[in-house]
Amino acid sequence: MTGQQADIQWYIAREGKQHGPLSDAEMRTFVAQGHLKPTDLIWRPGFADWRPAPAVFPFQQPEPAPVAQPRPTTQQGRAPQQPAPRGGPAAATGQPSFEPDRIRVARGSADSGGRSGIRRTVGALALLALLGGGGWYVWHSGMLGNLGELTSKEGEQVPTVAAPDSSSSPAASETAAPASPPVSQAAVDAGAQELDTKFEKLAAWNVVKREFPDWYGEQLRQAAALSAQNQPEAAVNKHLAEALVSLRRQHANEALSASTPKLKEVASAFLNNLKVLSEKSVGACYGFISQGETSPAVLEMLQSPEQGAAVQAQVAAIFEAIADGRKSPTAHDKALKEDYDVLVQELTKLGWKEGDLQVFSNPTLLSREPPERVCKMVQDWFNAHLAVADQGTQERLLVETLKPVVSG
């Protein structure tokens, strides 16, 4: 892959919603995993407008299934004894074989180090596959949110896509909810003030109020209007969480432009939040990894000063990084092969072996792992980053691994 290809940012539009950016490696892995749909639209800097997915990444026709051939028989009518297939018991039973040597060749052919192909893709593939709703695993599960208007790092405005118009369908008209009763402005103002008083105790909302006062006031009014319409508290909390996630995604590049100490604070807060959630339950930890702030367990905790202190601290750390990146943006270098060698050494100290690297670098394999193991592996991943002694190495690694945390 050339340096120019590595810098490409891809965006995908699906059912009227825009998602991205994905690096060239991430996008091609997404396609290779079979998650791109023929009805998707594709855009990247240099395109005048969105293009149909098949025009950018042609879809291959599935190969016909091989026709079973009759096995030769001996004179006694029995099938001859076949030598044991290579690849061990898995190959003998017809199941896929995940031999380390084959994986090293397949994933590391572009690098002389063999395993370096795995190392380079671990953060991009595995974390985008699971963290915060930001990768092809959650995308394939229909959990990605609308990122709205986006700007590529080349400065080009990503074209917006209109949502499909379903208003004319009979089903839409038959199932349309009745119009909500009008709400007085006084009731909205009173509700917004009540929420503001409540949010004074929540770290994340304090930072957001300071950095985005107009946006903060508007969200309070919208939430107050929902409450005045007798919407359930859970629906109001979900609205606020989704709005917070959308704001975080819109300013992801600014968060990644923060100083190294701020990036370390984000990683430390994220790790601590996972530990706290794991102590609550495996489901709470895995739910946060796979769905982010909008997972049911986190939604319940996010509005509680006591139970939600850890997740509040993590969200606050991200918005503090956004504030730092807006005020004094820092240019960070890209991670090098040698950086990933250091990271693998730290993971080895935590007991990781080659098989663990292979699982963590493959979204499909990782999604099949028990939730408890996924939670443990993600915590190990961040512990290893924070244990790297060399500041330059740690900085380059953190910028890569925090991308899905702030933009997922």
WOWO-V884424 format. One record per residue. RES is the residue in one letter. PSI is psi as a letter, one per 30 degrees, with the letter a starting at -180 (NA if undefined). OMEGA is omega in degrees with one decimal (* if undefined). BURIAL is # if it has 24 or more other C-alpha atoms within 12 Angstrom, else .. Layout:
# WOWO-V884424
res:RES psi:PSI omega:OMEGA burial:BURIAL
res:RES psi:PSI omega:OMEGA burial:BURIAL
This chain:
# WOWO-V884424
res:M psi:k omega:179.1 burial:.
res:T psi:l omega:177.6 burial:.
res:G psi:e omega:-179.8 burial:.
res:Q psi:e omega:178.0 burial:.
res:Q psi:e omega:-177.9 burial:.
res:A psi:f omega:-177.5 burial:.
res:D psi:f omega:-177.4 burial:.
res:I psi:k omega:174.7 burial:#
res:Q psi:k omega:-178.9 burial:#
res:W psi:k omega:176.0 burial:#
res:Y psi:k omega:-179.2 burial:#
res:I psi:k omega:174.9 burial:#
res:A psi:k omega:-179.8 burial:#
res:R psi:k omega:178.0 burial:#
res:E psi:h omega:175.6 burial:.
res:G psi:g omega:-179.9 burial:.
res:K psi:k omega:-177.7 burial:#
res:Q psi:k omega:-178.6 burial:#
res:H psi:k omega:176.6 burial:#
res:G psi:a omega:2.5 burial:#
res:P psi:l omega:170.4 burial:#
res:L psi:k omega:175.3 burial:#
res:S psi:l omega:-179.5 burial:#
res:D psi:e omega:179.5 burial:#
res:A psi:e omega:179.8 burial:#
res:E psi:e omega:-178.3 burial:#
res:M psi:e omega:-177.4 burial:#
res:R psi:e omega:173.7 burial:#
res:T psi:e omega:176.3 burial:#
res:F psi:e omega:179.2 burial:#
res:V psi:e omega:-178.1 burial:#
res:A psi:e omega:178.8 burial:.
res:Q psi:f omega:177.0 burial:.
res:G psi:g omega:-176.0 burial:.
res:H psi:f omega:177.3 burial:#
res:L psi:k omega:-179.2 burial:#
res:K psi:k omega:178.5 burial:#
res:P psi:f omega:-179.5 burial:.
res:T psi:f omega:178.9 burial:.
res:D psi:l omega:172.3 burial:#
res:L psi:k omega:-175.3 burial:#
res:I psi:k omega:173.3 burial:#
res:W psi:k omega:169.8 burial:#
res:R psi:l omega:178.0 burial:#
res:P psi:k omega:-176.0 burial:#
res:G psi:f omega:175.7 burial:.
res:F psi:k omega:178.3 burial:.
res:A psi:e omega:-179.5 burial:.
res:D psi:l omega:178.5 burial:.
res:W psi:k omega:178.3 burial:#
res:R psi:k omega:176.1 burial:#
res:P psi:k omega:-178.0 burial:.
res:A psi:e omega:-178.9 burial:#
res:P psi:f omega:179.9 burial:.
res:A psi:f omega:-178.5 burial:.
res:V psi:e omega:178.2 burial:#
res:F psi:i omega:-176.5 burial:#
res:P psi:k omega:179.6 burial:.
res:F psi:k omega:179.2 burial:.
res:Q psi:k omega:175.6 burial:.
res:Q psi:k omega:179.1 burial:.
res:P psi:k omega:179.8 burial:.
res:E psi:k omega:177.7 burial:.
res:P psi:k omega:179.8 burial:.
res:A psi:k omega:-179.6 burial:.
res:P psi:k omega:178.9 burial:.
res:V psi:k omega:-179.1 burial:.
res:A psi:k omega:178.8 burial:.
res:Q psi:k omega:177.0 burial:.
res:P psi:k omega:-179.3 burial:.
res:R psi:k omega:178.3 burial:.
res:P psi:l omega:-179.9 burial:.
res:T psi:l omega:176.1 burial:.
res:T psi:l omega:179.7 burial:.
res:Q psi:f omega:179.1 burial:.
res:Q psi:f omega:177.5 burial:.
res:G psi:g omega:179.8 burial:.
res:R psi:l omega:176.3 burial:.
res:A psi:k omega:179.7 burial:.
res:P psi:l omega:178.0 burial:.
res:Q psi:k omega:179.4 burial:.
res:Q psi:k omega:175.7 burial:.
res:P psi:l omega:179.4 burial:.
res:A psi:k omega:-179.2 burial:.
res:P psi:l omega:175.9 burial:.
res:R psi:k omega:177.9 burial:.
res:G psi:g omega:172.7 burial:.
res:G psi:a omega:-175.1 burial:.
res:P psi:e omega:-178.9 burial:.
res:A psi:e omega:-179.7 burial:.
res:A psi:e omega:-178.5 burial:.
res:A psi:e omega:-179.0 burial:.
res:T psi:g omega:179.3 burial:.
res:G psi:g omega:179.2 burial:.
res:Q psi:l omega:179.5 burial:.
res:P psi:k omega:177.3 burial:.
res:S psi:k omega:-179.7 burial:.
res:F psi:i omega:-179.5 burial:.
res:E psi:k omega:180.0 burial:.
res:P psi:e omega:-177.8 burial:.
res:D psi:e omega:-179.7 burial:.
res:R psi:e omega:-180.0 burial:.
res:I psi:e omega:179.2 burial:#
res:R psi:e omega:-179.7 burial:#
res:V psi:e omega:-175.6 burial:.
res:A psi:e omega:-173.3 burial:.
res:R psi:f omega:-173.5 burial:#
res:G psi:g omega:-175.6 burial:.
res:S psi:f omega:-178.7 burial:.
res:A psi:f omega:-176.7 burial:.
res:D psi:k omega:-180.0 burial:.
res:S psi:f omega:-176.9 burial:.
res:G psi:f omega:179.3 burial:.
res:G psi:d omega:-177.5 burial:.
res:R psi:f omega:-176.1 burial:#
res:S psi:f omega:176.5 burial:#
res:G psi:e omega:176.6 burial:#
res:I psi:e omega:-175.1 burial:#
res:R psi:e omega:-177.1 burial:#
res:R psi:f omega:-174.3 burial:#
res:T psi:f omega:-175.9 burial:#
res:V psi:e omega:-177.0 burial:#
res:G psi:e omega:-176.3 burial:#
res:A psi:e omega:-174.1 burial:#
res:L psi:e omega:-172.3 burial:#
res:A psi:e omega:-176.3 burial:#
res:L psi:e omega:174.8 burial:#
res:L psi:f omega:178.2 burial:#
res:A psi:f omega:-172.9 burial:#
res:L psi:e omega:-168.5 burial:#
res:L psi:k omega:166.9 burial:#
res:G psi:g omega:177.0 burial:#
res:G psi:g omega:-171.5 burial:#
res:G psi:g omega:-177.9 burial:#
res:G psi:a omega:-172.2 burial:#
res:W psi:f omega:177.4 burial:#
res:Y psi:e omega:178.9 burial:#
res:V psi:e omega:176.7 burial:#
res:W psi:e omega:-179.4 burial:#
res:H psi:f omega:178.4 burial:#
res:S psi:g omega:176.4 burial:.
res:G psi:g omega:-175.4 burial:.
res:M psi:f omega:-176.6 burial:#
res:L psi:k omega:177.8 burial:#
res:G psi:l omega:179.8 burial:#
res:N psi:k omega:-179.8 burial:#
res:L psi:f omega:177.5 burial:#
res:G psi:b omega:-179.0 burial:#
res:E psi:k omega:-178.3 burial:#
res:L psi:l omega:176.2 burial:#
res:T psi:k omega:178.7 burial:#
res:S psi:l omega:-177.5 burial:#
res:K psi:f omega:173.5 burial:.
res:E psi:f omega:177.7 burial:.
res:G psi:f omega:-180.0 burial:.
res:E psi:k omega:177.5 burial:.
res:Q psi:k omega:178.1 burial:.
res:V psi:k omega:-179.6 burial:#
res:P psi:k omega:177.6 burial:#
res:T psi:l omega:-179.8 burial:#
res:V psi:k omega:-179.9 burial:#
res:A psi:k omega:177.3 burial:.
res:A psi:k omega:179.0 burial:.
res:P psi:k omega:-179.5 burial:.
res:D psi:j omega:-179.5 burial:.
res:S psi:g omega:-174.7 burial:.
res:S psi:f omega:-176.6 burial:.
res:S psi:f omega:-177.9 burial:.
res:S psi:k omega:179.3 burial:.
res:P psi:e omega:-178.0 burial:.
res:A psi:e omega:-178.4 burial:.
res:A psi:e omega:-177.7 burial:.
res:S psi:e omega:-178.6 burial:.
res:E psi:e omega:-175.2 burial:.
res:T psi:g omega:-178.0 burial:.
res:A psi:k omega:-179.5 burial:.
res:A psi:k omega:177.8 burial:.
res:P psi:l omega:-178.0 burial:.
res:A psi:k omega:179.7 burial:.
res:S psi:k omega:178.5 burial:.
res:P psi:k omega:179.8 burial:.
res:P psi:k omega:-179.0 burial:.
res:V psi:k omega:-179.1 burial:.
res:S psi:k omega:179.2 burial:.
res:Q psi:e omega:179.6 burial:.
res:A psi:e omega:179.4 burial:.
res:A psi:e omega:178.3 burial:.
res:V psi:e omega:-179.4 burial:#
res:D psi:e omega:-179.6 burial:#
res:A psi:e omega:178.5 burial:.
res:G psi:e omega:178.6 burial:#
res:A psi:e omega:178.6 burial:#
res:Q psi:e omega:178.5 burial:.
res:E psi:e omega:177.5 burial:.
res:L psi:e omega:179.6 burial:#
res:D psi:e omega:178.0 burial:#
res:T psi:e omega:178.6 burial:.
res:K psi:e omega:-175.7 burial:.
res:F psi:f omega:177.2 burial:#
res:E psi:f omega:-179.3 burial:.
res:K psi:f omega:-175.3 burial:.
res:L psi:k omega:-172.3 burial:#
res:A psi:e omega:-175.6 burial:#
res:A psi:e omega:-177.8 burial:#
res:W psi:f omega:176.0 burial:#
res:N psi:e omega:178.5 burial:#
res:V psi:e omega:-179.7 burial:#
res:V psi:e omega:179.5 burial:#
res:K psi:e omega:179.6 burial:#
res:R psi:e omega:-174.1 burial:.
res:E psi:e omega:-176.7 burial:#
res:F psi:i omega:-173.6 burial:#
res:P psi:e omega:-179.2 burial:.
res:D psi:e omega:178.8 burial:.
res:W psi:e omega:-179.7 burial:.
res:Y psi:e omega:179.8 burial:#
res:G psi:e omega:180.0 burial:#
res:E psi:e omega:179.6 burial:.
res:Q psi:e omega:177.0 burial:#
res:L psi:e omega:179.1 burial:#
res:R psi:e omega:178.8 burial:#
res:Q psi:e omega:179.4 burial:#
res:A psi:e omega:179.0 burial:#
res:A psi:e omega:178.3 burial:#
res:A psi:e omega:177.7 burial:#
res:L psi:e omega:178.5 burial:#
res:S psi:e omega:-179.8 burial:#
res:A psi:f omega:176.8 burial:#
res:Q psi:g omega:177.5 burial:.
res:N psi:g omega:173.7 burial:.
res:Q psi:k omega:179.0 burial:.
res:P psi:l omega:179.7 burial:.
res:E psi:e omega:179.3 burial:.
res:A psi:e omega:179.2 burial:#
res:A psi:e omega:178.4 burial:.
res:V psi:e omega:179.1 burial:#
res:N psi:e omega:178.4 burial:#
res:K psi:e omega:177.5 burial:#
res:H psi:e omega:-179.3 burial:#
res:L psi:e omega:-179.9 burial:#
res:A psi:e omega:179.3 burial:#
res:E psi:e omega:177.4 burial:#
res:A psi:e omega:179.2 burial:#
res:L psi:e omega:177.8 burial:#
res:V psi:e omega:179.6 burial:#
res:S psi:e omega:178.7 burial:#
res:L psi:e omega:178.5 burial:#
res:R psi:e omega:-179.2 burial:#
res:R psi:e omega:-178.5 burial:#
res:Q psi:f omega:-177.0 burial:#
res:H psi:g omega:-178.0 burial:#
res:A psi:e omega:-178.3 burial:#
res:N psi:e omega:178.0 burial:#
res:E psi:e omega:176.6 burial:#
res:A psi:e omega:-179.3 burial:#
res:L psi:f omega:175.9 burial:#
res:S psi:g omega:179.5 burial:#
res:A psi:l omega:178.2 burial:#
res:S psi:l omega:-179.3 burial:#
res:T psi:e omega:177.1 burial:#
res:P psi:e omega:178.6 burial:#
res:K psi:e omega:177.7 burial:#
res:L psi:e omega:177.4 burial:#
res:K psi:e omega:178.0 burial:#
res:E psi:e omega:177.9 burial:#
res:V psi:e omega:-179.4 burial:#
res:A psi:e omega:180.0 burial:#
res:S psi:e omega:179.9 burial:#
res:A psi:e omega:177.7 burial:#
res:F psi:e omega:179.9 burial:#
res:L psi:e omega:-179.7 burial:#
res:N psi:e omega:178.7 burial:#
res:N psi:e omega:178.1 burial:#
res:L psi:e omega:179.5 burial:#
res:K psi:e omega:179.6 burial:#
res:V psi:e omega:179.1 burial:#
res:L psi:e omega:178.9 burial:#
res:S psi:e omega:177.7 burial:#
res:E psi:e omega:177.3 burial:.
res:K psi:e omega:175.6 burial:.
res:S psi:l omega:175.6 burial:.
res:V psi:e omega:-179.9 burial:.
res:G psi:e omega:179.3 burial:#
res:A psi:e omega:178.8 burial:#
res:C psi:e omega:-177.4 burial:#
res:Y psi:e omega:177.4 burial:#
res:G psi:e omega:178.2 burial:#
res:F psi:e omega:179.4 burial:#
res:I psi:e omega:-174.1 burial:#
res:S psi:f omega:-175.4 burial:#
res:Q psi:f omega:177.2 burial:#
res:G psi:b omega:-174.6 burial:#
res:E psi:f omega:-178.1 burial:#
res:T psi:g omega:175.3 burial:#
res:S psi:k omega:-174.7 burial:#
res:P psi:e omega:-178.2 burial:.
res:A psi:e omega:-178.5 burial:#
res:V psi:e omega:176.8 burial:#
res:L psi:e omega:-179.6 burial:#
res:E psi:e omega:-176.3 burial:#
res:M psi:f omega:-170.8 burial:#
res:L psi:f omega:-176.9 burial:#
res:Q psi:g omega:-178.6 burial:#
res:S psi:k omega:179.4 burial:#
res:P psi:e omega:-177.6 burial:.
res:E psi:e omega:-176.1 burial:.
res:Q psi:e omega:-174.1 burial:.
res:G psi:g omega:-175.9 burial:#
res:A psi:e omega:-176.2 burial:#
res:A psi:e omega:179.6 burial:#
res:V psi:e omega:175.0 burial:#
res:Q psi:e omega:179.5 burial:#
res:A psi:e omega:179.3 burial:#
res:Q psi:e omega:179.0 burial:#
res:V psi:e omega:178.3 burial:#
res:A psi:e omega:179.7 burial:#
res:A psi:e omega:178.9 burial:#
res:I psi:e omega:-178.9 burial:#
res:F psi:f omega:171.7 burial:#
res:E psi:e omega:175.7 burial:#
res:A psi:e omega:176.2 burial:#
res:I psi:e omega:179.3 burial:#
res:A psi:e omega:179.9 burial:#
res:D psi:e omega:179.6 burial:#
res:G psi:e omega:177.5 burial:#
res:R psi:e omega:-175.2 burial:.
res:K psi:e omega:-176.9 burial:.
res:S psi:i omega:-177.2 burial:.
res:P psi:k omega:179.6 burial:.
res:T psi:k omega:176.8 burial:#
res:A psi:k omega:-178.8 burial:.
res:H psi:k omega:176.8 burial:#
res:D psi:l omega:177.5 burial:.
res:K psi:l omega:179.4 burial:#
res:A psi:k omega:-179.6 burial:#
res:L psi:l omega:176.8 burial:.
res:K psi:e omega:-179.4 burial:#
res:E psi:e omega:178.3 burial:.
res:D psi:e omega:179.6 burial:#
res:Y psi:f omega:173.7 burial:#
res:D psi:e omega:178.2 burial:#
res:V psi:e omega:-179.8 burial:#
res:L psi:e omega:178.9 burial:#
res:V psi:e omega:176.7 burial:#
res:Q psi:e omega:178.8 burial:#
res:E psi:e omega:177.6 burial:#
res:L psi:e omega:177.5 burial:#
res:T psi:e omega:177.1 burial:.
res:K psi:f omega:178.7 burial:.
res:L psi:g omega:175.9 burial:.
res:G psi:g omega:-179.5 burial:.
res:W psi:k omega:175.2 burial:.
res:K psi:l omega:-177.7 burial:.
res:E psi:e omega:-179.8 burial:#
res:G psi:e omega:178.0 burial:.
res:D psi:e omega:177.1 burial:#
res:L psi:e omega:-179.3 burial:#
res:Q psi:e omega:178.8 burial:#
res:V psi:e omega:-174.6 burial:#
res:F psi:f omega:-179.5 burial:#
res:S psi:g omega:-177.5 burial:#
res:N psi:j omega:-177.4 burial:#
res:P psi:e omega:-178.7 burial:#
res:T psi:e omega:179.3 burial:#
res:L psi:e omega:-177.3 burial:#
res:L psi:e omega:-179.2 burial:#
res:S psi:f omega:178.2 burial:#
res:R psi:f omega:-178.0 burial:.
res:E psi:l omega:176.3 burial:.
res:P psi:k omega:-179.5 burial:.
res:P psi:e omega:-179.0 burial:#
res:E psi:e omega:-179.7 burial:#
res:R psi:e omega:178.0 burial:.
res:V psi:e omega:179.2 burial:#
res:C psi:e omega:179.5 burial:#
res:K psi:e omega:-177.3 burial:#
res:M psi:e omega:179.5 burial:#
res:V psi:e omega:176.4 burial:#
res:Q psi:e omega:175.3 burial:#
res:D psi:e omega:-178.2 burial:#
res:W psi:e omega:-179.0 burial:#
res:F psi:e omega:174.6 burial:#
res:N psi:e omega:-179.8 burial:#
res:A psi:e omega:177.9 burial:#
res:H psi:e omega:-176.2 burial:#
res:L psi:f omega:179.1 burial:#
res:A psi:f omega:179.9 burial:#
res:V psi:k omega:-173.4 burial:#
res:A psi:e omega:-176.8 burial:.
res:D psi:k omega:-174.8 burial:.
res:Q psi:e omega:-179.9 burial:.
res:G psi:e omega:177.3 burial:.
res:T psi:e omega:-179.4 burial:#
res:Q psi:e omega:-179.7 burial:#
res:E psi:e omega:-178.0 burial:#
res:R psi:e omega:179.1 burial:#
res:L psi:e omega:-178.2 burial:#
res:L psi:e omega:-179.1 burial:#
res:V psi:e omega:-179.5 burial:#
res:E psi:e omega:-172.0 burial:#
res:T psi:f omega:179.1 burial:#
res:L psi:f omega:179.9 burial:#
res:K psi:e omega:179.0 burial:#
res:P psi:f omega:179.7 burial:#
res:V psi:e omega:-176.9 burial:#
res:V psi:f omega:-177.1 burial:#
res:S psi:f omega:-178.3 burial:#
res:G psi:NA omega:* burial:#
